[in-house]
Amino acid sequence: MAMKYTAVITKEGSWYVAHCIELGVVSQGTSIPEAQANLKEAVDLYIESFAARICRRALSSLLYPIEVSVVPKCRSFPANS
C-alpha cells in the first residue's frame, strides 16, 4: 500500500530542513534534493518502526485544505496603559 504525505522544506542558515507534516518526521540536507532524499529515508525508517501505529493514525485522520489570509505586515498592538 502506497501512502502520500505532505512535506514542507524551509531554509535555516545553510541547511534545508524537511518536515513531514502528518508524521512529525524531520530531516535536513545541504540542498533541497538532499533534504528530500533524507526525509524520504527517515519516513521509510519511521514507517518500518511504527507501522501498526501509523495505520491506526491514517485510518482515524482527516486531511483537508484550508485557506488563510496572509497579512503583509505585522501590526503592533497599543501598549497597555
C-alpha positions as CSV (number, residue, x, y, z in Angstrom):
1,M,0.0,0.0,0.0
2,A,1.4,3.4,-1.0
3,M,0.8,6.4,1.2
4,K,1.3,10.0,0.3
5,Y,2.4,12.5,2.9
6,T,2.9,16.3,2.9
7,A,6.4,17.7,3.2
8,V,7.5,21.3,4.0
9,I,11.0,22.4,3.3
10,T,12.4,25.6,4.9
11,K,15.8,27.1,4.7
12,E,17.5,27.6,8.1
13,G,21.0,29.0,7.8
14,S,22.9,26.9,5.3
15,W,20.6,23.9,5.8
16,Y,17.3,22.9,4.2
17,V,15.0,21.4,6.8
18,A,12.4,19.0,5.6
19,H,9.4,18.2,7.8
20,C,6.7,15.5,7.1
21,I,3.6,17.2,8.5
22,E,1.4,14.1,9.1
23,L,4.1,12.0,10.8
24,G,6.2,14.7,12.5
25,V,9.4,13.3,10.9
26,V,12.1,15.9,10.3
27,S,15.4,15.6,8.3
28,Q,17.8,18.1,6.7
29,G,20.3,18.5,3.9
30,T,22.6,21.0,2.3
31,S,20.4,21.2,-0.8
32,I,16.6,20.7,-1.5
33,P,17.2,17.4,-3.3
34,E,19.3,16.1,-0.4
35,A,16.8,17.2,2.2
36,Q,14.0,15.5,0.1
37,A,16.0,12.3,-0.1
38,N,16.9,12.3,3.6
39,L,13.3,12.9,4.6
40,K,12.1,10.0,2.4
41,E,14.7,7.8,4.0
42,A,13.7,9.0,7.5
43,V,10.0,8.5,6.7
44,D,10.7,4.9,5.4
45,L,12.5,4.1,8.6
46,Y,9.8,5.6,10.8
47,I,7.1,3.6,9.0
48,E,9.1,0.4,9.3
49,S,9.5,1.0,13.1
50,F,5.9,2.1,13.8
51,A,3.8,0.5,11.0
52,A,0.9,-0.6,13.2
53,R,0.6,2.9,14.9
54,I,0.7,4.7,11.5
55,C,-2.1,2.5,10.1
56,R,-4.3,3.4,13.0
57,R,-3.4,7.1,12.7
58,A,-4.1,7.1,9.0
59,L,-7.5,5.5,9.4
60,S,-8.5,8.0,12.1
61,S,-7.1,11.2,10.4
62,L,-8.9,13.6,8.1
63,L,-6.8,15.8,5.9
64,Y,-8.4,18.8,4.2
65,P,-7.2,22.0,2.6
66,I,-7.7,25.3,4.4
67,E,-7.4,28.9,3.1
68,V,-5.9,31.6,5.2
69,S,-5.3,35.3,4.6
70,V,-1.7,36.5,4.8
71,V,-1.1,39.9,6.4
72,P,1.8,41.6,4.6
73,K,2.9,43.4,7.7
74,C,2.5,42.7,11.4
75,R,0.7,45.5,13.2
76,S,1.8,46.4,16.6
77,F,-0.8,46.5,19.4
78,P,-1.1,49.6,21.5
79,A,0.7,49.4,24.8
80,N,-1.3,48.7,27.9
81,S,-1.9,51.8,29.9
